[in-house]
């Protein structure tokens, strides 16, 4: 049966969410994708027929569909049945496959020598399944055996954190988090947790928050918050579990109502975009054992005024605090030897920055558009300041550059209109004019001193 479009949210050929309670459902013929968790917890659904042009099904699309007994799919999606990533493991589901949409047609035009689905409908044939010879010889027992016995497919690689790091999340975590027993406290009994039904959980990882409560407590046995687990939700307060080690990519992104979250002491990794665009998050305490902050992790957290970075932190990724417009002070820990691209750019109220004596490079755009920046120390370990690193820092008045600095990038201090005195080594003099380092700053006095750049 065709479903009411208000209950079936479809955009650009993608089923984003199903909110109905039908027992049987036939998706429109122009659907080519099913988004992750689109049908999650649709317990009423017993039978679903997808169109012959369906090209992909997202992770967890049918998690929690406990009454699902029959699914019709294109043959190219046969592998998505395996591994328990899409359908509930152990469910007694009878899978039927369109013979004309085999794996060899994946990501291509799905018409073949038998004609397209549209051509058959136009000719008055209504039963597309019969025309395309649905393969029923693959029995449900065989499919379920595959689901139960085969291990999960290896995780897909995440986008690299920077140009040099193309490892998967698991590989990155293996370098950071020791592989010990995830649960060593027998008192943590998942069956006693009253809010367990608010979560889709696999092993010790929250895959998705599906609850409606705005204040929620993550079950105590959880050690990982998965990718996009809370993204775009209406939560205001989240109490995280005491043994949490990882907050995954975009886990809390675009949680516009999130105002309060406490990170447990065990947390060691905050992945890319984990809290990006949480505009009402006013304060976040970084635990002392944290080792990794990913790209854009706190980007556009516009209400945060203070963040204390722990001394254990050894990876601070690009644009991690970009557009944190209320941030006033930052101290960079000693294990950070390079300030990455744009990490504090557009922090309009940032007044004071303390850099470690181990720092060697300040990356491009690192402090660009920090309008209130007045105080910064340049350590004697510093060798390079990249292009537009301090562009439009218009409250910066004076500073000294150590003899260790070998290179200043193009327009590094352009727009610093309040600069009136800079002391810097003489070996940098020839770089300044070609690179327009202090371009159009008529009130600036440059004082060169003799000093050799250290090797």
MOKA-V913286 format. One record per pair of residues at least 24 apart in sequence whose ideal C-beta (glycine too) atoms are under 10 Angstrom apart, sorted by the first residue. I is the first residue (numbers start at 1). J is the second residue. Records with the same first field share a line. If there is no record, write none. Layout:
I=J + J
This chain:
1=25 + 26 + 47 + 49
2=26 + 27 + 28
3=27 + 28
8=38 + 39
9=35 + 38
10=34 + 35 + 38
11=35
13=51 + 53 + 54 + 55
14=38 + 56 + 58
15=39 + 50 + 54 + 57 + 58 + 61
16=58
18=42 + 45 + 48 + 61
20=44 + 45
21=45
22=46 + 47 + 48
23=47 + 48 + 67 + 69
24=48 + 49 + 70
25=49 + 50
26=50 + 51 + 72 + 128
27=51 + 54 + 72
29=53 + 54 + 116 + 117 + 118 + 121 + 128
30=118
31=55
32=56 + 110
33=57 + 58 + 61
34=58 + 61 + 62 + 77 + 80 + 86
35=59 + 60 + 61
36=60 + 61 + 63 + 85 + 86 + 207 + 208 + 227 + 228
37=61 + 62 + 63 + 64 + 200 + 207 + 208 + 210 + 228
38=62
39=63 + 64 + 65 + 68 + 86 + 87
40=64 + 65 + 200 + 207 + 208 + 210
41=65 + 66 + 197 + 200 + 208 + 210
42=66 + 67 + 68
43=67 + 68
44=68
45=69 + 71
46=70
47=71 + 72 + 93 + 94
48=72 + 73
49=73 + 96 + 128 + 129 + 134
50=74 + 77 + 98 + 101
51=98 + 101 + 110 + 117 + 128
52=76 + 98 + 99 + 100 + 101 + 105 + 110 + 111 + 116 + 117 + 118 + 120 + 128 + 129 + 131 + 132 + 134
53=98 + 101 + 105 + 109 + 110 + 111 + 116 + 117 + 118
54=98 + 101 + 110
55=101 + 105 + 106 + 107 + 108 + 110
56=80 + 106 + 107
57=81 + 85 + 86 + 87
58=85 + 86
59=85 + 86 + 156 + 207 + 208 + 226 + 227 + 228
60=84 + 85 + 86 + 87 + 88 + 200 + 202 + 207 + 208 + 210 + 226
61=85 + 86 + 87
62=86 + 87 + 88 + 91 + 93
63=87 + 88 + 89 + 200 + 201 + 202 + 207 + 208 + 210
64=88 + 197 + 200 + 208 + 210
65=91 + 93
66=91
67=91
68=92 + 93 + 94
69=93 + 94 + 140
70=94 + 95 + 96 + 140
71=95 + 96 + 97 + 140 + 143
72=96 + 97 + 98 + 128 + 129 + 134 + 136
73=97 + 98 + 101 + 134
74=98 + 99 + 100 + 101 + 102 + 103 + 105 + 106 + 110 + 132
75=99 + 100 + 101 + 102 + 103 + 104 + 105 + 106 + 132 + 134 + 135 + 138
76=101 + 102 + 103 + 104 + 105 + 106 + 107 + 108 + 110
77=101 + 103 + 106
78=102 + 103 + 135 + 138 + 143 + 146
79=103 + 106 + 146 + 153
80=153
81=138 + 143 + 144 + 146 + 147
82=143 + 146 + 147 + 149 + 150 + 151 + 152 + 153
83=146 + 147 + 150 + 151 + 152 + 153 + 154
84=147 + 148 + 150 + 151 + 152 + 153 + 202
85=147 + 152 + 153 + 202 + 207
86=147
87=143 + 144 + 147
88=147
89=144 + 147 + 148 + 152 + 202
90=144 + 147 + 148
91=140 + 143 + 144 + 147
92=140 + 141 + 143 + 144
93=140 + 143 + 144 + 147
94=136 + 138 + 139 + 140 + 141 + 143 + 144
95=135 + 136 + 138 + 139 + 140 + 142 + 143 + 144 + 147
96=129 + 134 + 135 + 136 + 138 + 140
97=132 + 133 + 134 + 135 + 136 + 137 + 138
98=128 + 129 + 131 + 132 + 133 + 134 + 135
99=129 + 132 + 133 + 134 + 135 + 136 + 137
100=128 + 131 + 132 + 133 + 134 + 135
101=132
102=135
152=202
155=227
158=227 + 248 + 249 + 271 + 272 + 294
159=249 + 272 + 295
160=272 + 295
161=271 + 272 + 292 + 294 + 295 + 315 + 317 + 318 + 340
162=295 + 315 + 317 + 318 + 340 + 341
163=318
165=295 + 315 + 317
169=224 + 226 + 227 + 246 + 248 + 249 + 269 + 271 + 272 + 294
172=246 + 269 + 271 + 292 + 294 + 315
173=224 + 245 + 246 + 248 + 268 + 269 + 271 + 292
175=269 + 291 + 292 + 315
176=245 + 246 + 268 + 269 + 290 + 291 + 292 + 314 + 315
177=223 + 224 + 245 + 246 + 266 + 268 + 269 + 291 + 292
178=245 + 268
180=245
182=221 + 222 + 223 + 224 + 243 + 245
183=220 + 221 + 222 + 223 + 243
184=243
185=220 + 221 + 242 + 243
187=220
188=219 + 220 + 221 + 222 + 241 + 242 + 243
189=219 + 220 + 221
190=219 + 220 + 221 + 222
192=219 + 220
193=217 + 218 + 219 + 220 + 221 + 222 + 241
194=219
195=219 + 239
196=221
199=229
200=226 + 229
201=226 + 229
202=226
204=241 + 243 + 244 + 245
205=229 + 246 + 248
206=230 + 240 + 241 + 244 + 247 + 248 + 251
207=248
208=233
209=233 + 235 + 238 + 251 + 252 + 255
211=235
213=237
214=238 + 257 + 258
215=239 + 260
217=241
218=244 + 264
220=244
223=266 + 267
224=248 + 251 + 269
225=251 + 252 + 267 + 270 + 271 + 274
226=250 + 251 + 271
227=251 + 253 + 271 + 272 + 273 + 274
228=252 + 253 + 254 + 273
229=274
230=254 + 255 + 258 + 261 + 274 + 275 + 278
231=255 + 273 + 274 + 276 + 277
232=256 + 277
233=257 + 258
234=258
235=259 + 260 + 261
236=260 + 261 + 280
237=261 + 262
238=262
239=264
240=264 + 266 + 267
241=266
242=266
243=267
244=268 + 269 + 287
245=269 + 289
246=270 + 271 + 274 + 292
247=271 + 274 + 275 + 290 + 294 + 297
248=272 + 273 + 274 + 294
249=273 + 274 + 276 + 294 + 295 + 296 + 297
250=274 + 275 + 276 + 277 + 294 + 296 + 297
251=275 + 276 + 297
252=276 + 277 + 278 + 281
253=277 + 278 + 296 + 297 + 299 + 300
254=278 + 279 + 300
255=279 + 280 + 281
256=280 + 281
257=281
258=282 + 284 + 301
259=283 + 303
260=284
261=285
262=287
263=287 + 290
264=289
265=289 + 290
266=290
267=291 + 292
268=292 + 312
269=293 + 294 + 315
270=294 + 297 + 298 + 313 + 317 + 320
271=295 + 297 + 317
272=296 + 297 + 299 + 317 + 318 + 319 + 320
273=297 + 298 + 299 + 319 + 320
274=298 + 299 + 320
275=299 + 300 + 301 + 304 + 320
276=300 + 301 + 319 + 320 + 322 + 323
277=301 + 302 + 323
278=302 + 303 + 304
279=303 + 304 + 323 + 325
280=304
282=306 + 326
283=307
284=308
285=310
286=310 + 312 + 313
287=312
288=312 + 313
289=313
290=314 + 315
291=315 + 335
292=316 + 317
293=317 + 320 + 321 + 336 + 343
294=318 + 319 + 320
295=319 + 320 + 322 + 340 + 341 + 342 + 343
296=320 + 321 + 322 + 323 + 342 + 343
297=321 + 322 + 343
298=322 + 323 + 324 + 327
299=323 + 324 + 342 + 343 + 345 + 346
300=324 + 325 + 346
301=325 + 326 + 327
302=326 + 327 + 346 + 348
303=327
304=328 + 347
305=329 + 349
306=330
307=331
308=333
309=333 + 335 + 336
310=335
311=335 + 356
315=340
316=340 + 343 + 344
317=341 + 343
318=342 + 343 + 345 + 363 + 364 + 365 + 366
319=343 + 344 + 345 + 346 + 365 + 366
320=344
321=345 + 346 + 347 + 350
322=346 + 347 + 365 + 368 + 369
323=347 + 348 + 369
324=348 + 349 + 350
325=349 + 350 + 369 + 371
326=350
327=351 + 370
328=352 + 372
329=353 + 354 + 375
330=354 + 355 + 367
331=355 + 356
332=356 + 358 + 359
333=358
334=358 + 359
337=361 + 381
338=362 + 363 + 366 + 384 + 386
339=363 + 364 + 366 + 367 + 382 + 385 + 386 + 389
340=364 + 365 + 366
341=365 + 366 + 386 + 389
342=366 + 367 + 368 + 369 + 388 + 389
343=367
344=368 + 369 + 370 + 373
345=369 + 370 + 388 + 389 + 391 + 392
346=370 + 371 + 392
347=371 + 372 + 373
348=372 + 373
349=373
350=374 + 375 + 376 + 393 + 395
351=375 + 376 + 395
352=376 + 377
353=377
354=379
355=379 + 381 + 382
356=381
357=381 + 382
358=382
359=383
360=384 + 404
361=385 + 386 + 389 + 407
362=386 + 389 + 390 + 405 + 408 + 409 + 412
363=387 + 389 + 409
364=388 + 389 + 391 + 409 + 410 + 412
365=389 + 390 + 391
366=390 + 391 + 412
367=391 + 392 + 393 + 396
368=392 + 393 + 411 + 412 + 414 + 415
369=393 + 394 + 415
370=394 + 395 + 396
371=395 + 396 + 415
372=396
373=416
374=398 + 418
375=399
377=402
378=402 + 404 + 405 + 424
379=404
380=404 + 405 + 454
381=454
382=406
383=407 + 453 + 454 + 455
384=408 + 409
385=409 + 412 + 413 + 428 + 437
386=410 + 412
387=411 + 412 + 414 + 435 + 436 + 437
388=412 + 413 + 414 + 415
389=413
390=414 + 415 + 416 + 419 + 437
391=415 + 416
392=416 + 417
393=417 + 418 + 419
394=418 + 419
395=419
396=420 + 422
397=421 + 422
398=422 + 423 + 444 + 445 + 447
399=423 + 424
400=424 + 425 + 447 + 449
401=425 + 428 + 449 + 451
402=451 + 453 + 454
403=427 + 428 + 449 + 450 + 451 + 452 + 453 + 454
404=451 + 452 + 453 + 454 + 455
405=431 + 451 + 453 + 454
406=431 + 453 + 454 + 455
407=431 + 435 + 453
408=432 + 435 + 437 + 438
409=435 + 437
410=434 + 435 + 436 + 437 + 439
411=435 + 436 + 437 + 438 + 439
412=436 + 437 + 438 + 439
413=437 + 438 + 439 + 441 + 444
414=438 + 439 + 440 + 441
415=439 + 440 + 441
416=441 + 444
417=441 + 442 + 443 + 444
418=443 + 444
419=443 + 444 + 445 + 446
420=444 + 445
421=445 + 446 + 447
422=446 + 447 + 448
423=447 + 448 + 449
424=448 + 449 + 451
425=449 + 450 + 451 + 452 + 453
426=450 + 451 + 452
427=451 + 452 + 453
428=453
